[in-house]
Amino acid sequence: MLKKLQDRWQLKSTTQVVVVLIVFACTGFTIMFLKKPIVSAIAGSEEYSTFFSVLYYVFILPVYNVVLLIYGFLFGQFAFFWEFEKKMWRRMTGKKTNHDAE
């Protein structure tokens, strides 16, 4: 499984794959712990409605991306995550580049 990820992400070693997975895990946990305070700030002390949950997920995406880059930098994998972010944004926006066509 790690070898598959190494090939897919074009990483140099299995160790690098493990570090990348740790970065994803740290980012996920950080975002998970930020949900309650952020939604509380938006919704106040009221019950969390579906609307506020949806609003949270829309606004947390840019925060997630920044946190991912920060952890990537801290774990020495900034270049990988910077390229990962650029690919993701191209896919989300539907923009094609000369590199995508190859």
C-alpha positions in Angstrom: 0.0 0.0 0.0 2.8 2.4 0.9 4.6 1.5 -2.4 1.4 2.4 -4.3 1.2 5.8 -2.6 4.9 6.3 -3.3 4.4 5.7 -7.0 1.2 7.7 -7.2 2.6 10.7 -5.4 6.1 10.3 -7.0 7.9 10.3 -3.7 11.5 9.1 -3.2 11.0 6.7 -0.3 8.5 4.9 1.9 9.6 7.1 4.8 8.6 10.2 2.8 5.1 8.6 2.3 4.8 8.0 6.0 5.7 11.6 6.7 3.2 12.9 4.2 0.5 10.7 5.8 1.4 12.1 9.2 1.0 15.6 7.8 -2.4 14.8 6.5 -3.3 13.3 9.9 -2.1 16.3 11.9 -3.9 18.7 9.6 -7.1 16.7 9.9 -6.9 16.6 13.7 -6.2 20.3 13.9 -9.2 21.2 11.7 -11.4 18.8 13.8 -10.4 20.6 17.0 -11.1 24.0 15.4 -14.7 23.1 14.4 -16.4 23.7 17.8 -14.8 27.1 18.6 -15.3 28.3 15.0 -19.0 27.2 14.8 -19.6 28.6 18.4 -18.2 31.9 17.3 -20.5 32.0 14.3 -23.6 30.5 15.8 -23.2 31.7 19.4 -24.4 29.5 22.1 -27.3 28.2 20.1 -27.7 24.7 18.8 -25.6 24.0 15.8 -27.9 23.9 12.8 -27.2 22.2 9.5 -26.7 25.7 8.0 -23.8 26.5 10.3 -22.2 23.1 9.7 -22.4 23.7 5.9 -21.1 27.2 6.3 -18.2 25.9 8.4 -17.2 23.4 5.7 -17.3 26.1 3.0 -15.1 28.5 5.1 -12.8 25.8 6.5 -11.4 24.7 3.1 -8.9 27.7 2.8 -8.0 27.2 6.4 -7.4 23.5 5.9 -5.1 24.3 2.9 -3.0 26.8 4.9 -2.7 24.4 7.9 -1.7 21.7 5.4 1.1 23.9 4.1 2.2 24.8 7.6 2.5 21.2 8.7 4.1 20.3 5.4 6.7 23.0 6.0 7.3 21.8 9.7 7.8 18.2 8.5 10.1 19.2 5.6 7.6 18.4 2.9 6.5 21.9 1.8 7.4 21.3 -1.9 5.2 18.2 -2.1 2.2 19.9 -0.5 2.6 23.1 -2.5 2.4 21.0 -5.7 -0.5 19.0 -4.1 -2.4 22.3 -3.4 -1.8 23.7 -6.9 -3.2 20.4 -8.4 -6.2 20.4 -6.1 -7.1 24.1 -6.9 -6.7 23.4 -10.7 -9.1 20.5 -10.4 -11.6 22.4 -8.3 -11.6 25.4 -10.6 -11.5 23.3 -13.8 -8.5 25.2 -15.1 -6.2 23.3 -17.4 -2.5 24.1 -17.9 0.0 22.9 -20.4 1.4 20.5 -17.7 -2.1 18.9 -17.2 -2.4 18.2 -20.9 0.8 16.1 -21.0 
